[in-house]
């Protein structure tokens, strides 16, 4: 792995980045998955500032993805921002937790225009609001959806399917062994 240097000649390594984030943004302990990949948790109130700092100061100019995980047991959503530095060949996965009771997070669309697509998807699939994000309240993929967001773990997929997709002819369950025995090979004792 070749590490880049920044102004002042400091080598860009996950350790140096972590030291900076802990000093500035109250970052939690890093979770190193590989030499070039680190997961770091910051308080939600610090997330956009930390992401901006990583982009502008450390050269993490690529937002690889932005997603959420429903931690229903802890009544939280974990927002996960995966950032990449081409110069240093390092990935930093910045994570921040928000309450499921008031799922609101600051937008990052001003840093990457494409982030608004992720934010619209997270609004629709998890119910997480990003005030200030363009078109965040417009339907993204689920036009006319009136249920709780479908990626929340308390969404009952089976109940929704049973209410929405009523039984129709041709949807009976058939045992494969019975079909083979009775229809395909009646003369063979299976």
Secondary structure, DSSP 8 states (H G I E B T S, - for coil): ----B-TTS-B--HHHHHHHHHHHH-----EEEETTEEEEE--HHHHHHHHHHHHHTT---EEEEEEEEEEGGGTEEEEEEEEEETTTTEEEEEEEEEESTT-B----TTT-TTHHHHHHHHHHHH--B-TT-TTTTS-SS-TT--SS-TTSTT--HHHHHHHHS---TT-----HHHHIIIII-TTS--
